[in-house]
Amino acid sequence: MKGARVLVLLWAALLLISGGNCEICSAVKRDVDLFLMGTLDEYVKQVAQYNTQPEVLENARKLKNCVDAKMTEEDKENALSVLDKIYTSPLC
């Protein structure tokens, strides 16, 4: 559970470091929303829009399964709450 939280927080920090490009916020927001709250198939389908290599899709499937198994719904809501603050930041 801690590993998944750290991963989400590191990702969020990278968004802030990126210089506040609004385009990345909107593009990444959908991916992260599906990663945390979507179904396995929805997330893998989203990843497949960017890369269709079987290894990449299998890793996306494994990562999504791990997050779903390790993070509680409360953990996911908390992560989305933090990310919403980033998305609504004037820097984004």
Gaussian input, Z-matrix of N, CA and C with variables (Angstrom, degrees):
# hf/3-21g

backbone

0 1
 N
 C     1     B1
 C     2     B2     1     A1
 N     3     B3     2     A2     1     D1
 C     4     B4     3     A3     2     D2
 C     5     B5     4     A4     3     D3
 N     6     B6     5     A5     4     D4
 C     7     B7     6     A6     5     D5
 C     8     B8     7     A7     6     D6
 N     9     B9     8     A8     7     D7
 C    10    B10     9     A9     8     D8
 C    11    B11    10    A10     9     D9
 N    12    B12    11    A11    10    D10
 C    13    B13    12    A12    11    D11
 C    14    B14    13    A13    12    D12
 N    15    B15    14    A14    13    D13
 C    16    B16    15    A15    14    D14
 C    17    B17    16    A16    15    D15
 N    18    B18    17    A17    16    D16
 C    19    B19    18    A18    17    D17
 C    20    B20    19    A19    18    D18
 N    21    B21    20    A20    19    D19
 C    22    B22    21    A21    20    D20
 C    23    B23    22    A22    21    D21
 N    24    B24    23    A23    22    D22
 C    25    B25    24    A24    23    D23
 C    26    B26    25    A25    24    D24
 N    27    B27    26    A26    25    D25
 C    28    B28    27    A27    26    D26
 C    29    B29    28    A28    27    D27
 N    30    B30    29    A29    28    D28
 C    31    B31    30    A30    29    D29
 C    32    B32    31    A31    30    D30
 N    33    B33    32    A32    31    D31
 C    34    B34    33    A33    32    D32
 C    35    B35    34    A34    33    D33
 N    36    B36    35    A35    34    D34
 C    37    B37    36    A36    35    D35
 C    38    B38    37    A37    36    D36
 N    39    B39    38    A38    37    D37
 C    40    B40    39    A39    38    D38
 C    41    B41    40    A40    39    D39
 N    42    B42    41    A41    40    D40
 C    43    B43    42    A42    41    D41
 C    44    B44    43    A43    42    D42
 N    45    B45    44    A44    43    D43
 C    46    B46    45    A45    44    D44
 C    47    B47    46    A46    45    D45
 N    48    B48    47    A47    46    D46
 C    49    B49    48    A48    47    D47
 C    50    B50    49    A49    48    D48
 N    51    B51    50    A50    49    D49
 C    52    B52    51    A51    50    D50
 C    53    B53    52    A52    51    D51
 N    54    B54    53    A53    52    D52
 C    55    B55    54    A54    53    D53
 C    56    B56    55    A55    54    D54
 N    57    B57    56    A56    55    D55
 C    58    B58    57    A57    56    D56
 C    59    B59    58    A58    57    D57
 N    60    B60    59    A59    58    D58
 C    61    B61    60    A60    59    D59
 C    62    B62    61    A61    60    D60
 N    63    B63    62    A62    61    D61
 C    64    B64    63    A63    62    D62
 C    65    B65    64    A64    63    D63
 N    66    B66    65    A65    64    D64
 C    67    B67    66    A66    65    D65
 C    68    B68    67    A67    66    D66
 N    69    B69    68    A68    67    D67
 C    70    B70    69    A69    68    D68
 C    71    B71    70    A70    69    D69
 N    72    B72    71    A71    70    D70
 C    73    B73    72    A72    71    D71
 C    74    B74    73    A73    72    D72
 N    75    B75    74    A74    73    D73
 C    76    B76    75    A75    74    D74
 C    77    B77    76    A76    75    D75
 N    78    B78    77    A77    76    D76
 C    79    B79    78    A78    77    D77
 C    80    B80    79    A79    78    D78
 N    81    B81    80    A80    79    D79
 C    82    B82    81    A81    80    D80
 C    83    B83    82    A82    81    D81
 N    84    B84    83    A83    82    D82
 C    85    B85    84    A84    83    D83
 C    86    B86    85    A85    84    D84
 N    87    B87    86    A86    85    D85
 C    88    B88    87    A87    86    D86
 C    89    B89    88    A88    87    D87
 N    90    B90    89    A89    88    D88
 C    91    B91    90    A90    89    D89
 C    92    B92    91    A91    90    D90
 N    93    B93    92    A92    91    D91
 C    94    B94    93    A93    92    D92
 C    95    B95    94    A94    93    D93
 N    96    B96    95    A95    94    D94
 C    97    B97    96    A96    95    D95
 C    98    B98    97    A97    96    D96
 N    99    B99    98    A98    97    D97
 C   100   B100    99    A99    98    D98
 C   101   B101   100   A100    99    D99
 N   102   B102   101   A101   100   D100
 C   103   B103   102   A102   101   D101
 C   104   B104   103   A103   102   D102
 N   105   B105   104   A104   103   D103
 C   106   B106   105   A105   104   D104
 C   107   B107   106   A106   105   D105
 N   108   B108   107   A107   106   D106
 C   109   B109   108   A108   107   D107
 C   110   B110   109   A109   108   D108
 N   111   B111   110   A110   109   D109
 C   112   B112   111   A111   110   D110
 C   113   B113   112   A112   111   D111
 N   114   B114   113   A113   112   D112
 C   115   B115   114   A114   113   D113
 C   116   B116   115   A115   114   D114
 N   117   B117   116   A116   115   D115
 C   118   B118   117   A117   116   D116
 C   119   B119   118   A118   117   D117
 N   120   B120   119   A119   118   D118
 C   121   B121   120   A120   119   D119
 C   122   B122   121   A121   120   D120
 N   123   B123   122   A122   121   D121
 C   124   B124   123   A123   122   D122
 C   125   B125   124   A124   123   D123
 N   126   B126   125   A125   124   D124
 C   127   B127   126   A126   125   D125
 C   128   B128   127   A127   126   D126
 N   129   B129   128   A128   127   D127
 C   130   B130   129   A129   128   D128
 C   131   B131   130   A130   129   D129
 N   132   B132   131   A131   130   D130
 C   133   B133   132   A132   131   D131
 C   134   B134   133   A133   132   D132
 N   135   B135   134   A134   133   D133
 C   136   B136   135   A135   134   D134
 C   137   B137   136   A136   135   D135
 N   138   B138   137   A137   136   D136
 C   139   B139   138   A138   137   D137
 C   140   B140   139   A139   138   D138
 N   141   B141   140   A140   139   D139
 C   142   B142   141   A141   140   D140
 C   143   B143   142   A142   141   D141
 N   144   B144   143   A143   142   D142
 C   145   B145   144   A144   143   D143
 C   146   B146   145   A145   144   D144
 N   147   B147   146   A146   145   D145
 C   148   B148   147   A147   146   D146
 C   149   B149   148   A148   147   D147
 N   150   B150   149   A149   148   D148
 C   151   B151   150   A150   149   D149
 C   152   B152   151   A151   150   D150
 N   153   B153   152   A152   151   D151
 C   154   B154   153   A153   152   D152
 C   155   B155   154   A154   153   D153
 N   156   B156   155   A155   154   D154
 C   157   B157   156   A156   155   D155
 C   158   B158   157   A157   156   D156
 N   159   B159   158   A158   157   D157
 C   160   B160   159   A159   158   D158
 C   161   B161   160   A160   159   D159
 N   162   B162   161   A161   160   D160
 C   163   B163   162   A162   161   D161
 C   164   B164   163   A163   162   D162
 N   165   B165   164   A164   163   D163
 C   166   B166   165   A165   164   D164
 C   167   B167   166   A166   165   D165
 N   168   B168   167   A167   166   D166
 C   169   B169   168   A168   167   D167
 C   170   B170   169   A169   168   D168
 N   171   B171   170   A170   169   D169
 C   172   B172   171   A171   170   D170
 C   173   B173   172   A172   171   D171
 N   174   B174   173   A173   172   D172
 C   175   B175   174   A174   173   D173
 C   176   B176   175   A175   174   D174
 N   177   B177   176   A176   175   D175
 C   178   B178   177   A177   176   D176
 C   179   B179   178   A178   177   D177
 N   180   B180   179   A179   178   D178
 C   181   B181   180   A180   179   D179
 C   182   B182   181   A181   180   D180
 N   183   B183   182   A182   181   D181
 C   184   B184   183   A183   182   D182
 C   185   B185   184   A184   183   D183
 N   186   B186   185   A185   184   D184
 C   187   B187   186   A186   185   D185
 C   188   B188   187   A187   186   D186
 N   189   B189   188   A188   187   D187
 C   190   B190   189   A189   188   D188
 C   191   B191   190   A190   189   D189
 N   192   B192   191   A191   190   D190
 C   193   B193   192   A192   191   D191
 C   194   B194   193   A193   192   D192
 N   195   B195   194   A194   193   D193
 C   196   B196   195   A195   194   D194
 C   197   B197   196   A196   195   D195
 N   198   B198   197   A197   196   D196
 C   199   B199   198   A198   197   D197
 C   200   B200   199   A199   198   D198
 N   201   B201   200   A200   199   D199
 C   202   B202   201   A201   200   D200
 C   203   B203   202   A202   201   D201
 N   204   B204   203   A203   202   D202
 C   205   B205   204   A204   203   D203
 C   206   B206   205   A205   204   D204
 N   207   B207   206   A206   205   D205
 C   208   B208   207   A207   206   D206
 C   209   B209   208   A208   207   D207
 N   210   B210   209   A209   208   D208
 C   211   B211   210   A210   209   D209
 C   212   B212   211   A211   210   D210
 N   213   B213   212   A212   211   D211
 C   214   B214   213   A213   212   D212
 C   215   B215   214   A214   213   D213
 N   216   B216   215   A215   214   D214
 C   217   B217   216   A216   215   D215
 C   218   B218   217   A217   216   D216
 N   219   B219   218   A218   217   D217
 C   220   B220   219   A219   218   D218
 C   221   B221   220   A220   219   D219
 N   222   B222   221   A221   220   D220
 C   223   B223   222   A222   221   D221
 C   224   B224   223   A223   222   D222
 N   225   B225   224   A224   223   D223
 C   226   B226   225   A225   224   D224
 C   227   B227   226   A226   225   D225
 N   228   B228   227   A227   226   D226
 C   229   B229   228   A228   227   D227
 C   230   B230   229   A229   228   D228
 N   231   B231   230   A230   229   D229
 C   232   B232   231   A231   230   D230
 C   233   B233   232   A232   231   D231
 N   234   B234   233   A233   232   D232
 C   235   B235   234   A234   233   D233
 C   236   B236   235   A235   234   D234
 N   237   B237   236   A236   235   D235
 C   238   B238   237   A237   236   D236
 C   239   B239   238   A238   237   D237
 N   240   B240   239   A239   238   D238
 C   241   B241   240   A240   239   D239
 C   242   B242   241   A241   240   D240
 N   243   B243   242   A242   241   D241
 C   244   B244   243   A243   242   D242
 C   245   B245   244   A244   243   D243
 N   246   B246   245   A245   244   D244
 C   247   B247   246   A246   245   D245
 C   248   B248   247   A247   246   D246
 N   249   B249   248   A248   247   D247
 C   250   B250   249   A249   248   D248
 C   251   B251   250   A250   249   D249
 N   252   B252   251   A251   250   D250
 C   253   B253   252   A252   251   D251
 C   254   B254   253   A253   252   D252
 N   255   B255   254   A254   253   D253
 C   256   B256   255   A255   254   D254
 C   257   B257   256   A256   255   D255
 N   258   B258   257   A257   256   D256
 C   259   B259   258   A258   257   D257
 C   260   B260   259   A259   258   D258
 N   261   B261   260   A260   259   D259
 C   262   B262   261   A261   260   D260
 C   263   B263   262   A262   261   D261
 N   264   B264   263   A263   262   D262
 C   265   B265   264   A264   263   D263
 C   266   B266   265   A265   264   D264
 N   267   B267   266   A266   265   D265
 C   268   B268   267   A267   266   D266
 C   269   B269   268   A268   267   D267
 N   270   B270   269   A269   268   D268
 C   271   B271   270   A270   269   D269
 C   272   B272   271   A271   270   D270
 N   273   B273   272   A272   271   D271
 C   274   B274   273   A273   272   D272
 C   275   B275   274   A274   273   D273

   B1=1.4415
   B2=1.5256
   B3=1.3180
   B4=1.4532
   B5=1.5217
   B6=1.3349
   B7=1.4579
   B8=1.5162
   B9=1.3128
   B10=1.4645
   B11=1.5237
   B12=1.3132
   B13=1.4658
   B14=1.5189
   B15=1.3257
   B16=1.4603
   B17=1.5203
   B18=1.3362
   B19=1.4591
   B20=1.5271
   B21=1.3061
   B22=1.4621
   B23=1.5137
   B24=1.3197
   B25=1.4582
   B26=1.5226
   B27=1.3326
   B28=1.4654
   B29=1.5180
   B30=1.3170
   B31=1.4590
   B32=1.5255
   B33=1.3257
   B34=1.4577
   B35=1.5259
   B36=1.3102
   B37=1.4596
   B38=1.5270
   B39=1.3130
   B40=1.4597
   B41=1.5149
   B42=1.3141
   B43=1.4636
   B44=1.5218
   B45=1.3173
   B46=1.4627
   B47=1.5270
   B48=1.3123
   B49=1.4585
   B50=1.5235
   B51=1.3144
   B52=1.4606
   B53=1.5288
   B54=1.3027
   B55=1.4543
   B56=1.5088
   B57=1.3068
   B58=1.4557
   B59=1.5101
   B60=1.3008
   B61=1.4575
   B62=1.5238
   B63=1.3256
   B64=1.4612
   B65=1.5191
   B66=1.3023
   B67=1.4572
   B68=1.5225
   B69=1.3084
   B70=1.4610
   B71=1.5278
   B72=1.3170
   B73=1.4598
   B74=1.5253
   B75=1.3199
   B76=1.4513
   B77=1.5226
   B78=1.3270
   B79=1.4611
   B80=1.5237
   B81=1.2925
   B82=1.4639
   B83=1.5229
   B84=1.3151
   B85=1.4660
   B86=1.5305
   B87=1.3177
   B88=1.4700
   B89=1.5244
   B90=1.3349
   B91=1.4601
   B92=1.5275
   B93=1.3091
   B94=1.4695
   B95=1.5257
   B96=1.3290
   B97=1.4635
   B98=1.5302
   B99=1.3205
   B100=1.4662
   B101=1.5198
   B102=1.3298
   B103=1.4624
   B104=1.5267
   B105=1.3183
   B106=1.4659
   B107=1.5276
   B108=1.3289
   B109=1.4653
   B110=1.5266
   B111=1.3087
   B112=1.4591
   B113=1.5181
   B114=1.3188
   B115=1.4564
   B116=1.5310
   B117=1.2997
   B118=1.4538
   B119=1.5264
   B120=1.3208
   B121=1.4627
   B122=1.5297
   B123=1.3258
   B124=1.4681
   B125=1.5227
   B126=1.3273
   B127=1.4682
   B128=1.5280
   B129=1.3229
   B130=1.4624
   B131=1.5297
   B132=1.3075
   B133=1.4707
   B134=1.5291
   B135=1.3228
   B136=1.4679
   B137=1.5268
   B138=1.3254
   B139=1.4639
   B140=1.5281
   B141=1.3205
   B142=1.4687
   B143=1.5299
   B144=1.3162
   B145=1.4584
   B146=1.5273
   B147=1.3254
   B148=1.4567
   B149=1.5207
   B150=1.3276
   B151=1.4598
   B152=1.5294
   B153=1.3242
   B154=1.4664
   B155=1.5264
   B156=1.3196
   B157=1.4594
   B158=1.5262
   B159=1.3214
   B160=1.4695
   B161=1.5311
   B162=1.3142
   B163=1.4695
   B164=1.5258
   B165=1.3220
   B166=1.4610
   B167=1.5286
   B168=1.3162
   B169=1.4668
   B170=1.5279
   B171=1.3157
   B172=1.4646
   B173=1.5291
   B174=1.3328
   B175=1.4655
   B176=1.5262
   B177=1.3210
   B178=1.4691
   B179=1.5215
   B180=1.3203
   B181=1.4708
   B182=1.5335
   B183=1.3262
   B184=1.4729
   B185=1.5195
   B186=1.3365
   B187=1.4595
   B188=1.5261
   B189=1.3204
   B190=1.4716
   B191=1.5319
   B192=1.3232
   B193=1.4713
   B194=1.5182
   B195=1.3207
   B196=1.4639
   B197=1.5299
   B198=1.3197
   B199=1.4639
   B200=1.5206
   B201=1.3227
   B202=1.4676
   B203=1.5270
   B204=1.3247
   B205=1.4651
   B206=1.5280
   B207=1.3314
   B208=1.4655
   B209=1.5256
   B210=1.3197
   B211=1.4678
   B212=1.5324
   B213=1.3131
   B214=1.4619
   B215=1.5252
   B216=1.3080
   B217=1.4685
   B218=1.5274
   B219=1.3260
   B220=1.4627
   B221=1.5319
   B222=1.3280
   B223=1.4650
   B224=1.5243
   B225=1.3165
   B226=1.4668
   B227=1.5228
   B228=1.3211
   B229=1.4720
   B230=1.5247
   B231=1.3259
   B232=1.4657
   B233=1.5254
   B234=1.3193
   B235=1.4603
   B236=1.5276
   B237=1.3312
   B238=1.4636
   B239=1.5227
   B240=1.3181
   B241=1.4565
   B242=1.5281
   B243=1.3197
   B244=1.4700
   B245=1.5253
   B246=1.3131
   B247=1.4598
   B248=1.5183
   B249=1.3217
   B250=1.4627
   B251=1.5178
   B252=1.3243
   B253=1.4677
   B254=1.5226
   B255=1.3157
   B256=1.4655
   B257=1.5254
   B258=1.3239
   B259=1.4681
   B260=1.5269
   B261=1.3311
   B262=1.4692
   B263=1.5267
   B264=1.3092
   B265=1.4603
   B266=1.5299
   B267=1.3190
   B268=1.4676
   B269=1.5339
   B270=1.3174
   B271=1.4554
   B272=1.5180
   B273=1.3326
   B274=1.4598
   B275=1.5067
   A1=109.88
   A2=117.93
   A3=120.23
   A4=111.12
   A5=116.66
   A6=120.35
   A7=112.12
   A8=116.53
   A9=120.46
   A10=110.72
   A11=117.01
   A12=120.29
   A13=110.35
   A14=115.92
   A15=120.36
   A16=110.21
   A17=116.92
   A18=121.38
   A19=110.81
   A20=117.40
   A21=121.03
   A22=110.85
   A23=118.03
   A24=120.85
   A25=111.97
   A26=117.16
   A27=119.80
   A28=110.67
   A29=116.00
   A30=119.85
   A31=110.07
   A32=116.39
   A33=120.37
   A34=110.83
   A35=117.12
   A36=120.68
   A37=110.89
   A38=117.34
   A39=120.41
   A40=111.52
   A41=116.97
   A42=119.75
   A43=110.90
   A44=116.05
   A45=119.50
   A46=111.20
   A47=116.38
   A48=121.30
   A49=111.09
   A50=116.80
   A51=121.04
   A52=113.76
   A53=117.64
   A54=119.71
   A55=113.98
   A56=117.72
   A57=120.52
   A58=114.47
   A59=117.84
   A60=121.76
   A61=108.67
   A62=117.30
   A63=121.63
   A64=112.36
   A65=117.36
   A66=119.73
   A67=111.31
   A68=118.11
   A69=119.43
   A70=109.76
   A71=117.08
   A72=118.86
   A73=110.91
   A74=117.34
   A75=118.88
   A76=111.45
   A77=117.57
   A78=120.21
   A79=111.25
   A80=116.47
   A81=120.86
   A82=111.33
   A83=117.23
   A84=120.52
   A85=111.30
   A86=117.11
   A87=120.49
   A88=110.70
   A89=116.22
   A90=119.77
   A91=111.35
   A92=116.28
   A93=120.20
   A94=111.07
   A95=116.48
   A96=119.04
   A97=110.83
   A98=116.38
   A99=119.35
   A100=111.42
   A101=116.57
   A102=120.76
   A103=110.96
   A104=116.15
   A105=119.48
   A106=113.11
   A107=117.54
   A108=119.50
   A109=114.42
   A110=118.10
   A111=120.66
   A112=112.19
   A113=115.07
   A114=120.15
   A115=109.19
   A116=115.59
   A117=120.96
   A118=110.64
   A119=116.76
   A120=120.67
   A121=112.21
   A122=117.31
   A123=120.12
   A124=111.01
   A125=116.00
   A126=119.90
   A127=111.08
   A128=117.48
   A129=120.36
   A130=110.26
   A131=117.50
   A132=121.07
   A133=110.34
   A134=116.80
   A135=121.17
   A136=110.74
   A137=117.32
   A138=121.23
   A139=110.22
   A140=116.72
   A141=121.36
   A142=112.08
   A143=118.08
   A144=120.44
   A145=111.33
   A146=116.29
   A147=121.68
   A148=112.80
   A149=116.48
   A150=119.95
   A151=108.49
   A152=116.58
   A153=120.58
   A154=113.02
   A155=116.95
   A156=118.98
   A157=109.33
   A158=117.65
   A159=121.00
   A160=113.48
   A161=117.00
   A162=120.02
   A163=111.11
   A164=116.05
   A165=120.83
   A166=109.99
   A167=116.36
   A168=119.70
   A169=111.52
   A170=116.94
   A171=119.97
   A172=110.87
   A173=116.80
   A174=119.96
   A175=111.20
   A176=117.19
   A177=120.37
   A178=110.14
   A179=116.09
   A180=121.46
   A181=110.63
   A182=116.86
   A183=120.89
   A184=111.30
   A185=116.28
   A186=120.04
   A187=111.05
   A188=116.89
   A189=120.62
   A190=110.87
   A191=117.12
   A192=120.07
   A193=110.96
   A194=117.05
   A195=121.48
   A196=110.68
   A197=116.46
   A198=120.39
   A199=110.85
   A200=116.48
   A201=119.46
   A202=111.80
   A203=117.05
   A204=120.58
   A205=112.56
   A206=116.69
   A207=120.22
   A208=114.30
   A209=116.86
   A210=119.09
   A211=109.96
   A212=115.17
   A213=119.82
   A214=108.96
   A215=115.94
   A216=119.68
   A217=109.77
   A218=116.83
   A219=120.39
   A220=110.24
   A221=117.59
   A222=120.98
   A223=110.74
   A224=115.80
   A225=120.70
   A226=111.00
   A227=116.90
   A228=120.58
   A229=110.53
   A230=116.89
   A231=120.60
   A232=110.95
   A233=117.10
   A234=121.05
   A235=110.46
   A236=116.92
   A237=120.04
   A238=111.64
   A239=116.87
   A240=120.80
   A241=110.85
   A242=115.93
   A243=120.29
   A244=109.92
   A245=116.44
   A246=120.54
   A247=111.63
   A248=118.30
   A249=120.87
   A250=110.79
   A251=117.35
   A252=120.41
   A253=109.98
   A254=116.77
   A255=120.00
   A256=109.69
   A257=116.77
   A258=121.16
   A259=112.05
   A260=117.01
   A261=120.36
   A262=112.51
   A263=116.33
   A264=120.81
   A265=110.45
   A266=117.53
   A267=119.86
   A268=112.56
   A269=117.43
   A270=120.78
   A271=112.20
   A272=117.26
   A273=120.31
   A274=111.15
   D1=-42.33
   D2=-179.38
   D3=-63.87
   D4=-38.10
   D5=-179.72
   D6=-61.16
   D7=-42.63
   D8=179.76
   D9=-66.90
   D10=-39.67
   D11=177.99
   D12=-63.05
   D13=-44.66
   D14=179.69
   D15=-61.02
   D16=-41.64
   D17=179.05
   D18=-59.82
   D19=-45.80
   D20=179.85
   D21=-65.05
   D22=-42.63
   D23=-179.63
   D24=-67.43
   D25=-37.84
   D26=176.11
   D27=-63.83
   D28=-42.06
   D29=177.68
   D30=-60.13
   D31=-43.61
   D32=-179.69
   D33=-63.22
   D34=-40.26
   D35=178.22
   D36=-63.58
   D37=-38.03
   D38=177.71
   D39=-63.37
   D40=-35.03
   D41=176.51
   D42=-61.95
   D43=-42.07
   D44=-179.53
   D45=-66.78
   D46=-38.28
   D47=-179.24
   D48=-69.92
   D49=-25.52
   D50=-174.05
   D51=-65.00
   D52=-5.81
   D53=176.71
   D54=95.72
   D55=10.01
   D56=174.67
   D57=73.50
   D58=38.78
   D59=178.21
   D60=-76.14
   D61=114.16
   D62=-176.86
   D63=-61.52
   D64=-32.28
   D65=-179.50
   D66=-63.52
   D67=-39.42
   D68=-179.47
   D69=-69.58
   D70=-34.78
   D71=-179.80
   D72=-61.88
   D73=-47.24
   D74=-177.69
   D75=-70.09
   D76=-37.03
   D77=-179.82
   D78=-68.85
   D79=-41.11
   D80=-176.96
   D81=-78.29
   D82=-29.69
   D83=-177.61
   D84=-56.46
   D85=-45.69
   D86=179.86
   D87=-62.02
   D88=-43.33
   D89=179.57
   D90=-60.89
   D91=-45.85
   D92=-177.45
   D93=-69.20
   D94=-39.40
   D95=177.30
   D96=-59.16
   D97=-44.29
   D98=178.01
   D99=-68.64
   D100=-37.15
   D101=179.15
   D102=-60.35
   D103=-42.75
   D104=-176.88
   D105=-86.51
   D106=-40.99
   D107=-169.67
   D108=-117.55
   D109=-14.93
   D110=-177.58
   D111=-79.23
   D112=176.33
   D113=176.51
   D114=-81.56
   D115=167.00
   D116=177.88
   D117=-58.90
   D118=-46.74
   D119=-178.78
   D120=-64.91
   D121=-39.29
   D122=178.07
   D123=-61.99
   D124=-44.10
   D125=-178.41
   D126=-66.64
   D127=-45.47
   D128=-179.54
   D129=-64.23
   D130=-37.73
   D131=177.01
   D132=-62.89
   D133=-40.07
   D134=177.64
   D135=-63.73
   D136=-44.90
   D137=178.31
   D138=-62.00
   D139=-38.01
   D140=-178.13
   D141=-64.24
   D142=-19.50
   D143=176.02
   D144=-66.12
   D145=-26.11
   D146=-176.46
   D147=-102.68
   D148=-30.46
   D149=-175.02
   D150=-156.84
   D151=123.93
   D152=-176.66
   D153=-106.45
   D154=10.76
   D155=178.08
   D156=-63.76
   D157=133.28
   D158=-177.60
   D159=-55.96
   D160=-36.20
   D161=-179.51
   D162=-66.34
   D163=-40.46
   D164=179.67
   D165=-65.81
   D166=-44.07
   D167=-179.83
   D168=-66.36
   D169=-37.34
   D170=177.42
   D171=-66.38
   D172=-40.44
   D173=176.93
   D174=-65.37
   D175=-38.48
   D176=176.48
   D177=-62.04
   D178=-42.04
   D179=178.49
   D180=-62.44
   D181=-45.08
   D182=179.81
   D183=-64.44
   D184=-43.25
   D185=-179.06
   D186=-64.76
   D187=-43.40
   D188=178.56
   D189=-63.81
   D190=-42.17
   D191=176.51
   D192=-60.88
   D193=-40.09
   D194=179.68
   D195=-63.77
   D196=-47.05
   D197=179.47
   D198=-61.79
   D199=-43.85
   D200=-179.99
   D201=-64.96
   D202=-32.72
   D203=-179.18
   D204=-79.73
   D205=-32.78
   D206=-172.26
   D207=-96.36
   D208=-32.32
   D209=-176.90
   D210=-96.11
   D211=135.52
   D212=174.43
   D213=-78.83
   D214=167.97
   D215=176.37
   D216=-60.70
   D217=-36.30
   D218=178.30
   D219=-64.86
   D220=-41.95
   D221=176.99
   D222=-58.69
   D223=-44.37
   D224=-179.15
   D225=-65.01
   D226=-42.85
   D227=178.39
   D228=-63.17
   D229=-40.61
   D230=178.25
   D231=-63.31
   D232=-42.35
   D233=178.15
   D234=-62.82
   D235=-43.07
   D236=178.41
   D237=-65.39
   D238=-34.34
   D239=178.44
   D240=-63.25
   D241=-44.01
   D242=177.41
   D243=-63.48
   D244=-44.64
   D245=-179.07
   D246=-65.39
   D247=-35.91
   D248=177.18
   D249=-61.08
   D250=-36.55
   D251=177.30
   D252=-65.25
   D253=-36.75
   D254=177.98
   D255=-68.64
   D256=-45.86
   D257=-178.45
   D258=-60.47
   D259=-35.02
   D260=-177.87
   D261=-89.54
   D262=0.52
   D263=178.16
   D264=-65.00
   D265=144.40
   D266=176.23
   D267=-62.01
   D268=-19.13
   D269=179.56
   D270=-78.40
   D271=-14.65
   D272=-175.88
   D273=-102.08

